Amino acid sequence: MSASNQTRVVAQLGVLTAVALVLGYLEHLIPLTAIPGIKLGLANTVLLYALYLMDARKAALLMLLKVGLSGLLFGGLSAMLYSFAGGVLSLFCMIVIRRIPGVSVVGVSICGAVLHNVGQMLVACAVVGPRPVLAYLPILLVAAAVTGTLTGIVAKYVFCGLGAAGALYGGAVRLPATEKPDGGEGQARMENGK
Amino acid sequence: MSKRDIWILCGVLLVALVLAAILYCNRPAPAYVAIYVHDVEYTRVPVDAYQTIRIDQGGGKVNVVTIDGAGVRMESSTCKNQLCVQQGTIDPARMEELILDNWIVCLPNGVTVELAAGDNGK
């Protein structure tokens, strides 16, 4: 990797980490539902961005940075443990599901949201035992289906928007084949923008 | 959304539905309130024995559970997120209207409250 490429990656990861942290914080201010403890998971759009437009290793690094920093800034050690378990399981699942043909970023996002909840519930099991956690599982599954779909759609439109704005990035942003907004035209536009 | 995305979505919802059916249907009326600290039973009292129970684990971890005519609720907790307090009251007479099942959970303090059927307390 050349020095300028490395600089670009460091800068990109820095910006993405900041965006993920801010989104994670802002979510706390939105009272989403009547059910306590359910969040939209907007920060996952940033992780999806890294996974689709960078690579799995950088996405993993971003996830670790986000978990560590948001734990230090807002949550504390136990919150860090919950989001670490959720983050690892969710990212692993998203990397695997992404390889299945025909599954778009929305499907990957749903799986990520479900596994994020499952990871956190495993930690919760260690704290209070399995019975209360199991009682909460159906609600968390439905919540993950809804929030995963919403954040997946957000990510899809972000990808489309970035494709349209490709010229700004000097062609650095390449849309994955399945996410082209209009059958490959976005890619063509980016090439033209160079 | 692609076809497979919709399959995934339906799959998740189906699993949730089946689990909900198993867990929430045909729930007998609760007879007692059991309080656990880190999965170890702390106390168990009949659901109609109105009282306030203070669970002090030391180190500033205190939860207060109230049982009265309105039902069972986490009156206060020293935890940071207060989700257990926000969960509100579980009325044992109207269990079937609940969506959150028969548990009040305070994860940070490791305190759980269960409304359960069966052996009527001590």
Chai-1 contact restraints between the chains, C-beta under 6 A:
chainA,res_idxA,chainB,res_idxB,connection_type,confidence,min_distance_angstrom,max_distance_angstrom,comment,restraint_id
A,P36,B,L83,contact,1.0,0.0,6.0,A-B,restraint_1
A,P36,B,Q86,contact,1.0,0.0,6.0,A-B,restraint_2
A,P36,B,Q87,contact,1.0,0.0,6.0,A-B,restraint_3
A,G37,B,L83,contact,1.0,0.0,6.0,A-B,restraint_4
A,G102,B,S2,contact,1.0,0.0,6.0,A-B,restraint_5
A,G102,B,R4,contact,1.0,0.0,6.0,A-B,restraint_6
A,V103,B,R4,contact,1.0,0.0,6.0,A-B,restraint_7
A,S104,B,S2,contact,1.0,0.0,6.0,A-B,restraint_8
A,S104,B,D5,contact,1.0,0.0,6.0,A-B,restraint_9
A,V106,B,M1,contact,1.0,0.0,6.0,A-B,restraint_10
A,V106,B,D5,contact,1.0,0.0,6.0,A-B,restraint_11
A,G107,B,R4,contact,1.0,0.0,6.0,A-B,restraint_12
A,G107,B,D5,contact,1.0,0.0,6.0,A-B,restraint_13
A,G107,B,I8,contact,1.0,0.0,6.0,A-B,restraint_14
A,I110,B,I8,contact,1.0,0.0,6.0,A-B,restraint_15
A,I110,B,L9,contact,1.0,0.0,6.0,A-B,restraint_16
A,V114,B,V12,contact,1.0,0.0,6.0,A-B,restraint_17
A,A124,B,L107,contact,1.0,0.0,6.0,A-B,restraint_18
A,V127,B,G110,contact,1.0,0.0,6.0,A-B,restraint_19
A,V128,B,D39,contact,1.0,0.0,6.0,A-B,restraint_20
A,V128,B,G110,contact,1.0,0.0,6.0,A-B,restraint_21
A,V128,B,T112,contact,1.0,0.0,6.0,A-B,restraint_22
A,G129,B,D39,contact,1.0,0.0,6.0,A-B,restraint_23
A,P132,B,W103,contact,1.0,0.0,6.0,A-B,restraint_24
A,P132,B,V105,contact,1.0,0.0,6.0,A-B,restraint_25
A,P132,B,T112,contact,1.0,0.0,6.0,A-B,restraint_26
A,A135,B,D101,contact,1.0,0.0,6.0,A-B,restraint_27
A,A135,B,W103,contact,1.0,0.0,6.0,A-B,restraint_28
A,L137,B,L19,contact,1.0,0.0,6.0,A-B,restraint_29
A,P138,B,A16,contact,1.0,0.0,6.0,A-B,restraint_30
A,P138,B,L19,contact,1.0,0.0,6.0,A-B,restraint_31
A,P138,B,A20,contact,1.0,0.0,6.0,A-B,restraint_32
A,L141,B,V12,contact,1.0,0.0,6.0,A-B,restraint_33
A,L141,B,A16,contact,1.0,0.0,6.0,A-B,restraint_34
A,V142,B,A16,contact,1.0,0.0,6.0,A-B,restraint_35
A,A145,B,L9,contact,1.0,0.0,6.0,A-B,restraint_36
A,A145,B,V12,contact,1.0,0.0,6.0,A-B,restraint_37
A,A145,B,L13,contact,1.0,0.0,6.0,A-B,restraint_38
